[in-house]
Structure formats: C-alpha cells, structure tokens
C-alpha cells in the first residue's frame, strides 16, 4: 500500500517522505518492525517510542511516523498525535474493516461484558449470522475464542482483529469500548452503528484522576456512532444525553417513558423475570442471571439489538434462551449445603449490586472474600471495604492482583472502610489460603462470594501472570487434594 493511502486522514505537520513509498506493514514496537514497515513512535506512559527510532530503522523501517523530527537521517512524517495517527493508519491499512460489518460498541463501568454476551446471543439466535466479540473475557470470532490482554486492544491489533472477523464471515461485531481506549485513540477512525452507555461509577481514577475526565472519555463514543442507547436510571445519563449528536434510544426500570421499560420484575436465586414495554408492545422475558442489574443488562441488550434493526418480539424470545456468563454470578458446584459464587465485581458499585442481589437470597451468612488491584485507583479501596462490611456478615480481606504493589499495603488501604462497620472480618493475605479458610469455616446456608477475579484464571504479581483459577482452587480443595 502506498504511504499516501495509509496516511489518508492523518494530520501531517511536516514530511520529507515520498507519498508513493510502498509500505508493507505498520509497527509501533521496534522489536517487531520488519523491512518495509512504517514505524509509529508513540510517546507512552512508561517509555517514549521516539527513543527506538534507530532500532526500527535497523530492522528495516521505510518511514517513521512521529511527533518530532528524528535525529537520524531517514524518511519521516511528523504529526501532532502519534496515537491518533496509528489508529487512522491502521484503519486504512486494513481497508476500514469495521465499516464492512454492523459494529456495536458498549461503554460504562459495569455490565459491558454480560451485555455483550447477551447481544451476541440475541443476534446469532435471530439472524443466524456469524458474530464477532471483543471484550474483557476474550475475543471471539463466531465460536472461536481468542485470548485477550486488554478490554479494547491497541488500534493496530484492533483493526487486524476486525479484518480477521470480516474475512471469517462475521456480519456483526460487538465491542467493549473502555475509557482508556477512547482517551488513548485506540478506536479513533471507527464508526459504530450502535453504541450503548450502561452506567458510570468510580473506577480507573488512577488513570483519569477525576470522574469528569472519566465521563468525558466515555462520552467520546457517542460522537462516532449512528444510534445511542442510554441507561436512564444512571445518575450520569443526562450528561451523556446532553448535546448527543445522533439518534438515541433509552431504557429504564424506573421511567415508563423510556423507549425500553421493564416492570413486574421478580428476582430469584435462579434469575429474573420481567415485562418489557416498547412502542406499545409488551413481552415477558426471563434470564438466568439474578439481580436488578441483570435486568438493566438485558434491557440494554434489547435496546441495542432493536436499534441495530432486529425485531422486538424475536429479540425477547432469543433473550429467554440466553445463558449465564463466566465469572458473573457464577455458581461453583460444591456438593455441600453452602454456596460458592464467583463474580468479577471489582468496583464499589459492582460489589454493592452483587451483595444486594445475594443478601435476600442467602439463608445463612453472606461471606465476602475480596481485595483490590495494585497499581490502580487507591481511592476506591476503603470504599470497597466499607461496601463489603456493610452488606456482608463476614468479610475476608485478601489479595487481588497486587501487581507491583505490596499486598499488605493494599490491604492496609482497604481496612479503614471495614473498620467503619461492626462486621466480623479476617485478613488473609494469600488468596488461595483465604479461599481454603472460607470453605473450612462455611456453615449450612452460607453463601461465599469470591469477588474481584471473575473470569480471570491468573493472578498478577509484579509483572508476571501466575495461573490461579478459583474454580480449580475450590474443586481441588473440596476433593482433598490441597489439604
């Protein structure tokens, strides 16, 4: 592909490169650069890609795309934002693959993953079309599962994945769009047919610093979509609706004027049943995931699918055959008279929602085992502790993914919130030992919530991922293998 074609739409401040230079690939990691590549030098948080221009040139880069003039004698193009330029160049190189599929984007603090799986199920059930999914648990091309590192990949990998999905015959793609990806231009250049806002609660303030910046980053999604679906029940909904430049639908379990409104809601330990109102039509829906937040997720999925052109009745029927999602209120079979549940809840609001769901369904004690991730928002740690202590009968404070932080220091940040309530607690730093302790001390009727890890089958200590699947830990311990 010609350099001029790859850089179409990229803001060019200065260049000495020939527009008809043939480019064979794109890279932003000098170690992966190949002969004929255009190397994009990104000013990152931990290192500056401009430092590796010489390395990229030694590996055969034909052109350097950067934010300041290279010291080396080479062909270069200077732009004002390398991240944005990488996104546009990647889209161009892969011939705008998102435009060849119906592209759906979901943003919000909680609910994205469950909603994305519900949408995928509805689309496949009602249309029979192959559907791609990009998200927290994994990426999927139809039924093929592809491991993922980030909720939303970097723009180069994202466009390559979209290209592969289109080549494999996908006609729809559902993407969890994180605030990081929006702020860091990973999805720039992609036009979404439908975009949804689920909710906004405290998270990622280590990156955004303020809730206002967090919200503004997510709102960017709705400037590049054709139709928006907004959760009216969230406190931030009016902020997202204000000045929205596209057509929008709304959903609610409170406001009957919403485009998709649910009432007659009955929640049990097996799921939720409710009636959906839309354009004068009523349909009864049941889902196998308990809790009011699950009703919100289901409504959001219906709003998105109908906004994508699918029939309301058919979508409701398909929703009734949906199954649960790994790591989201996932029950682990124990063969005992207590229950173990795994959930990804790792924000104060998510933990509150899960505990409020489980509390009325628990016959004995509600036991919450949780921690907080290292190298992440410290301000939410004591809040997590307070939520857990307020809504549980027993708290087990332990590690999550400590990363490069001292696990003891993280727990120390959590404990003021726990101390604020007169709730029984214990602190066990090692998460596996903590799970064993919870099982050893479980009583009939108890519910043990293992919160924070969800679908993850690893623990990050330092910069290394160590295998740790809580399903395996529970199963192995109950079989006596680890006693």
DAWOJO-V389916 format. One record per residue. OMEGA is omega in whole degrees, 0 to 359 (* if undefined). Layout:
[[OMEGA] [OMEGA]]
//
This chain:
[[180] [179] [181] [179] [180] [185] [176] [182] [177] [180] [186] [180] [182] [181] [170] [183] [179] [183] [182] [174] [180] [181] [183] [181] [179] [174] [172] [174] [185] [181] [181] [181] [180] [177] [179] [180] [161] [181] [181] [180] [183] [174] [185] [182] [182] [179] [183] [182] [178] [179] [187] [179] [179] [179] [179] [179] [178] [180] [172] [180] [180] [183] [176] [174] [191] [182] [176] [188] [179] [176] [180] [176] [184] [173] [184] [170] [180] [178] [183] [182] [184] [180] [179] [180] [178] [181] [181] [179] [180] [177] [182] [183] [180] [173] [174] [186] [181] [182] [182] [178] [172] [190] [183] [180] [179] [175] [183] [181] [184] [172] [185] [186] [180] [180] [181] [179] [177] [179] [180] [180] [181] [181] [183] [180] [186] [184] [185] [182] [174] [188] [175] [179] [179] [185] [189] [184] [181] [168] [182] [169] [190] [178] [180] [182] [179] [181] [181] [178] [182] [175] [175] [182] [172] [190] [180] [179] [180] [180] [174] [179] [177] [177] [180] [179] [179] [179] [181] [176] [177] [177] [175] [171] [180] [187] [167] [183] [183] [177] [177] [184] [179] [181] [183] [172] [179] [182] [179] [181] [179] [176] [181] [175] [179] [176] [182] [169] [182] [181] [178] [175] [189] [174] [174] [179] [171] [181] [185] [178] [179] [176] [180] [178] [178] [180] [181] [179] [181] [182] [179] [181] [187] [171] [181] [176] [179] [180] [179] [174] [189] [176] [183] [185] [179] [182] [183] [187] [181] [176] [182] [179] [183] [177] [183] [189] [184] [173] [180] [170] [179] [175] [186] [168] [182] [187] [181] [180] [179] [180] [176] [186] [180] [171] [184] [185] [176] [179] [174] [178] [182] [181] [182] [175] [182] [177] [179] [176] [178] [178] [177] [178] [177] [176] [177] [182] [173] [178] [185] [181] [184] [172] [178] [179] [176] [175] [176] [180] [180] [178] [178] [179] [178] [181] [181] [184] [177] [177] [178] [174] [180] [184] [183] [182] [181] [180] [179] [179] [180] [181] [182] [180] [179] [178] [180] [182] [180] [176] [176] [186] [182] [180] [178] [181] [180] [184] [181] [183] [169] [186] [174] [181] [177] [178] [184] [185] [181] [173] [180] [183] [179] [179] [178] [180] [182] [181] [177] [176] [185] [186] [182] [181] [185] [180] [179] [179] [172] [184] [182] [175] [185] [173] [176] [182] [176] [180] [179] [184] [180] [186] [181] [188] [179] [177] [176] [179] [180] [179] [181] [183] [181] [189] [181] [174] [179] [177] [172] [183] [186] [180] [172] [169] [185] [182] [186] [179] [175] [181] [180] [179] [178] [179] [178] [178] [181] [195] [178] [178] [178] [181] [183] [181] [181] [184] [178] [180] [169] [180] [178] [188] [182] [187] [179] [176] [180] [178] [177] [180] [180] [179] [181] [186] [180] [178] [179] [178] [181] [170] [178] [177] [174] [190] [170] [184] [176] [183] [185] [178] [182] [170] [181] [176] [189] [176] [187] [174] [177] [181] [176] [180] [185] [176] [179] [181] [180] [183] [182] [182] [179] [177] [179] [183] [185] [183] [*]]
//
